[in-house]
Each structure stands twice: as C-alpha cells, then as structure tokens.
Amino acid sequence: MSYSTIIFLSLALLSQCHADLIADLCTKYNNPSICNQALRSDPRSKGADARGLARIALDNSLSATQTSINVAKSVSSPSNKDKIDTCIENFDDAVGNLQEAKPLIPKLDRPNISTLQTKGSTALTDVRTCSEEFGASEPTKLKQATNKAYTFIQLLLIIANTL
C-alpha cells in the first residue's frame, strides 16, 4: 500500500468520524435535519470536535438572539410596546448570558460545563419569555426570529450535555 493511499484512507476515516459526531449529536435533537444543517453549513464544522461544534452553536445562538432584538424593534407599535420592551430586555439578558458562556468553551472541565449549561438554560428561558408574553398574538416575524434563537440555544445545550 502506498503512502498516499494510507493518507487518503486516514483522511476518509477522520471524515467519517466527524460525520458520525454531528449525526450522533443531531439524533438527540428534536429536529435532526435543522441540527445537521446548522452544524454542517458552518465551514468550521469540518474536523471539529464537540467543543468546536459547541462554539458554532453558541455563535449561532448569539447571532439569532441579536437578530431577535432587531426584529422586535422593527415590529414595535404603540399597541404592543410594553410586550416588545419585555422581549428586548429578555433578549438582551440572553445575549449577556451567551456572551458569558463564550470563554467557558475552551476550558470545558466539569465546573465550566455546568456553568455553560446554566448560562444556556437561562438564555433559553429569556428567549422563551418573549413568546409567552405575546402568546398567540406574537407577530409572525418576531415568532420566527424567537424560534430560531430558541432552536440554536437548544442545540448548544444538547452539545453541552454531551461534553
């Protein structure tokens, strides 16, 4: 067997292991296709370990939650101002929790994993509060943005629970 054949087979095996990691994580998620798409669409996922995938999920969570703030501001009206203000405040809290979680990923020992899970769970509650505030009357654009943020934070928690 040639040296190049061995390298090719090794890379193929590494690629398969990576694919299995994402597949394994995503089977634990309530929507495996969204999980697969979110992780595989990020170029950093190629060859990433669980910490790398957690970083991707955290970055997506932050981005989606920040987008939710912008959407909330865009759908604000005099009739829903109080509810929108509550949403923005909660989204801001969620962003703060997610930002505090960011430095935990490189050093994920047991206490840091626990703190990451707590920060993620708190962010999840913050995001969910907006939808609960509106109930069935949540503006469609805001509901979509909130659901996306909620989805990514859930993904972060699933990955954190496997570390």
Solvent accessible surface area in square Angstrom, and as a share of the most:
residue,aa,sasa,rsa
1,M,173,0.77
2,S,59,0.38
3,Y,169,0.64
4,S,78,0.50
5,T,55,0.32
6,I,86,0.44
7,I,72,0.37
8,F,138,0.57
9,L,88,0.44
10,S,54,0.35
11,L,106,0.53
12,A,47,0.36
13,L,117,0.58
14,L,117,0.58
15,S,68,0.44
16,Q,101,0.45
17,C,73,0.44
18,H,31,0.14
19,A,32,0.25
20,D,63,0.33
21,L,51,0.26
22,I,0,0.00
23,A,38,0.29
24,D,81,0.42
25,L,3,0.02
26,C,1,0.00
27,T,101,0.59
28,K,121,0.51
29,Y,10,0.04
30,N,122,0.62
31,N,56,0.29
32,P,62,0.39
33,S,77,0.50
34,I,70,0.35
35,C,1,0.00
36,N,38,0.20
37,Q,127,0.57
38,A,12,0.09
39,L,0,0.00
40,R,94,0.34
41,S,85,0.55
42,D,22,0.11
43,P,111,0.70
44,R,115,0.42
45,S,2,0.01
46,K,153,0.65
47,G,68,0.65
48,A,16,0.12
49,D,86,0.44
50,A,22,0.17
51,R,93,0.34
52,G,10,0.10
53,L,0,0.00
54,A,0,0.00
55,R,92,0.33
56,I,1,0.00
57,A,0,0.00
58,L,0,0.00
59,D,35,0.18
60,N,36,0.19
61,S,0,0.00
62,L,13,0.07
63,S,63,0.40
64,A,7,0.05
65,T,0,0.00
66,Q,77,0.34
67,T,65,0.38
68,S,0,0.00
69,I,19,0.10
70,N,95,0.49
71,V,23,0.13
72,A,0,0.00
73,K,118,0.50
74,S,75,0.48
75,V,31,0.18
76,S,51,0.33
77,S,43,0.28
78,P,135,0.85
79,S,110,0.71
80,N,22,0.12
81,K,108,0.46
82,D,117,0.61
83,K,72,0.30
84,I,2,0.01
85,D,63,0.33
86,T,40,0.23
87,C,0,0.00
88,I,32,0.16
89,E,111,0.50
90,N,22,0.11
91,F,0,0.00
92,D,74,0.38
93,D,69,0.36
94,A,0,0.00
95,V,15,0.09
96,G,26,0.25
97,N,24,0.12
98,L,0,0.00
99,Q,94,0.42
100,E,94,0.42
101,A,0,0.00
102,K,87,0.37
103,P,78,0.49
104,L,21,0.10
105,I,1,0.00
106,P,81,0.51
107,K,117,0.50
108,L,11,0.05
109,D,77,0.40
110,R,165,0.60
111,P,91,0.57
112,N,27,0.14
113,I,10,0.05
114,S,55,0.35
115,T,53,0.31
116,L,0,0.00
117,Q,50,0.22
118,T,82,0.47
119,K,46,0.19
120,G,0,0.00
121,S,52,0.34
122,T,56,0.33
123,A,0,0.00
124,L,22,0.11
125,T,66,0.38
126,D,17,0.09
127,V,0,0.00
128,R,93,0.34
129,T,37,0.21
130,C,0,0.00
131,S,30,0.20
132,E,117,0.53
133,E,69,0.31
134,F,14,0.06
135,G,39,0.38
136,A,116,0.90
137,S,75,0.48
138,E,14,0.06
139,P,35,0.22
140,T,95,0.55
141,K,118,0.50
142,L,0,0.00
143,K,98,0.42
144,Q,116,0.52
145,A,12,0.10
146,T,2,0.01
147,N,75,0.38
148,K,116,0.49
149,A,0,0.00
150,Y,53,0.20
151,T,28,0.16
152,F,24,0.10
153,I,0,0.00
154,Q,44,0.20
155,L,2,0.01
156,L,0,0.00
157,L,21,0.10
158,I,31,0.16
159,I,0,0.00
160,A,0,0.00
161,N,98,0.50
162,T,53,0.31
163,L,49,0.24
